[in-house]
Amino acid sequence: MKLTRYSVSTLLIFSVNGMFVVAACYALIYAQWSTLFIVAQGTVLNYAPFFLEKKYSLHTPREIHASISLFVFGSFILGEVQNFYNTIWWWDALLHFSAGYMLTVIALIMLSVVFTYRTFGY
């Protein structure tokens, strides 16, 4: 099977969502309610692009969805649950850098779409 960008990003999205399900089961078994609340928030954020696409027909590219899933996983599971914010001193800076990078890419894509449609007169 040849791996494409689409299949790799889809695999990454579902792997991260699977890790959220495993973390939720762990939090339920050991009655860690604050962890369960954090994992529930992350799960809702990870599934938000699917809901937006279904309800409003707003398509999110898989690559952007995969990067958002990784960011949410790094922030919620690794940062909060595994306490990376206190253990690794540069973790917060890394997440801020990646969030800024993602927002820049999204803004450039939006500008590209706006100027392409304006140029061709759609």
Buried (B, 14 or more C-beta within 10 A) or exposed (E): EEEEEEEEBBEBBEBBBEBBEEBBEBBEEEEBEEBBEBBBBBBEBBBBBEEEEEEEEEEBBBBBBBBBBBBBBBBBBBBBBBEBBEEBEEBBEEBEEBBEEBEEEBEEEEEEEEEEEEEEEE
